[in-house]
């Protein structure tokens, strides 16, 4: 009998229960293909003052967004709770700062971060990344002149977003947003 690759076997197991959850690699592939759709990317209305977004149809129940970033705009520190995700810059360049540390998910308001947990990456057009559950990061457009546009996908659809403030090594939970707050 021929052995099936893990991803296929996982799908076969879930066929009786419905489609399998998209993997991080599949989410990254979706955002890459979507970002390559020049007509879609150029259709996003851009606002000089604030971010703009359009909800997209993602694969397998994925929540997906096309987001426009005016010069100097960003998200602030946040996570996507129990969702895995991927995003890719379609136009311009974004910067992502993230924490390479597993944070407790509940029961805290303030954490003191240790040295060496900060990561930073520049994501010019065509570059992106996938991430796991509870990934804490901030994304921003450092350009003073040009908009950036990106494609994002999350699975399961975002149950909440936790927003943080950061001063030096201190990370503080400030707010928890639910889907009704941004849809």
C-alpha positions in Angstrom: 0.0 0.0 0.0 1.3 3.5 -0.9 1.8 5.8 2.0 0.2 9.3 1.6 2.1 12.4 2.5 1.1 13.9 5.9 -1.0 16.8 4.5 -2.9 14.5 2.2 -3.5 12.0 5.0 -4.8 14.8 7.2 -7.2 15.9 4.5 -8.4 12.4 3.9 -9.1 12.0 7.7 -11.2 15.2 7.6 -13.1 14.5 4.4 -15.9 12.9 6.4 -16.0 16.0 8.7 -15.6 18.6 6.0 -12.5 20.2 4.6 -9.3 20.3 6.7 -8.1 23.5 8.1 -5.6 25.4 5.8 -2.0 25.1 6.9 0.3 28.1 7.3 2.0 27.1 4.0 -1.4 27.1 2.3 -2.3 30.5 3.7 1.1 31.8 2.5 0.4 30.4 -0.9 -3.0 32.0 -1.0 -1.7 35.5 -0.1 1.1 35.1 -2.6 -1.3 34.2 -5.4 -3.7 37.0 -4.4 -1.0 39.6 -4.2 0.0 38.7 -7.8 -3.5 39.8 -9.0 -2.6 43.2 -10.3 -6.2 44.1 -11.1 -7.3 43.3 -7.6 -4.4 45.2 -6.0 -5.0 48.3 -8.1 -8.7 48.3 -7.2 -8.1 49.0 -3.5 -9.1 52.6 -2.7 -6.2 54.3 -0.9 -6.8 57.0 1.8 -3.9 59.4 2.5 -5.0 59.6 6.2 -5.7 56.0 7.3 -5.5 52.4 6.4 -8.1 51.0 4.1 -9.2 47.4 3.7 -11.5 45.1 1.8 -12.5 41.6 3.0 -11.6 38.8 0.5 -12.9 35.3 0.0 -10.2 33.0 1.5 -9.8 29.3 1.1 -11.5 26.8 3.4 -13.3 29.3 5.7 -10.2 31.6 6.0 -10.6 35.2 6.9 -8.7 37.3 4.3 -8.1 41.0 3.8 -6.5 43.3 1.3 -5.1 46.3 3.3 -3.8 49.7 2.1 -1.2 51.4 4.3 -0.6 55.1 3.8 2.9 56.5 4.5 3.8 56.2 8.2 0.9 54.0 9.2 1.0 50.9 11.3 -0.9 48.4 13.5 0.8 48.8 16.9 1.7 45.6 18.8 -1.0 42.9 18.7 -1.6 39.2 18.2 -4.3 37.2 16.5 -5.2 34.9 19.4 -5.7 31.3 18.3 -5.5 31.9 14.6 -2.6 31.1 12.4 -1.9 33.5 9.6 0.1 34.7 6.7 0.6 38.1 5.0 2.5 39.3 2.0 3.4 42.8 0.7 1.8 43.3 -2.7 3.0 46.8 -3.3 5.5 49.1 -1.5 7.3 47.8 1.6 6.3 46.9 5.1 8.3 46.3 8.2 7.4 43.7 10.8 8.7 43.7 14.4 7.9 40.6 16.3 8.7 38.7 19.5 10.5 35.4 19.3 9.1 34.3 22.6 6.0 32.3 23.6 3.9 34.5 25.8 1.2 33.3 28.2 -2.2 33.7 26.5 -4.2 34.7 29.6 -3.8 35.8 33.2 -1.5 38.7 32.8 -1.5 42.5 32.1 2.2 43.3 32.1 5.2 41.3 31.1 8.9 42.1 31.2 10.6 40.8 28.1 14.1 39.3 28.2 16.9 40.4 25.9 17.1 38.8 22.5 13.4 38.2 21.8 13.0 41.1 19.3 13.0 40.3 15.6 12.6 42.7 12.7 12.2 42.1 9.0 11.6 44.2 6.0 9.0 42.9 3.5 9.3 44.5 0.1 6.7 43.7 -2.6 6.5 39.9 -3.1 7.8 39.0 0.3 5.7 37.8 3.2 5.6 35.3 6.0 3.4 32.8 7.8 3.0 32.7 11.6 1.5 30.5 14.3 -1.0 31.1 17.1 -0.3 33.9 19.6 2.3 35.5 17.3 2.9 39.0 18.8 4.0 41.6 16.2 3.5 45.1 14.8 3.5 45.9 11.1 4.0 49.3 9.6 4.8 51.3 6.4 8.0 53.3 7.1 7.8 55.2 3.8 7.2 58.9 4.1 6.0 59.1 0.5 4.4 55.8 -0.8 1.5 53.6 0.1 2.0 49.9 0.7 -0.6 47.2 0.0 -0.7 43.8 1.6 -2.8 40.6 1.6 -3.6 38.8 4.9 -5.2 35.5 5.7 -6.1 33.9 9.1 -7.5 30.6 10.1 -9.7 30.1 12.0 -11.4 33.5 11.4 -10.1 35.9 14.0 -11.8 35.2 17.3 -10.1 38.3 18.8 -7.1 40.6 18.5 -5.2 41.5 21.7 -3.6 45.0 21.5 -0.5 45.8 23.5 1.6 48.8 24.3 5.4 48.5 24.6 7.8 50.7 26.5 11.4 49.3 26.4 11.2 45.7 27.6 7.7 46.1 29.1 4.7 44.7 27.2 1.3 45.7 28.5 -2.1 44.2 27.4 -4.2 47.3 26.6 -7.3 46.0 24.8 -9.1 43.0 23.5 -11.1 43.5 20.3 -13.7 41.1 18.9 -14.8 40.7 15.3 -17.7 43.1 15.7 -15.2 45.8 16.5 -13.5 45.7 13.0 -16.0 44.3 10.6 
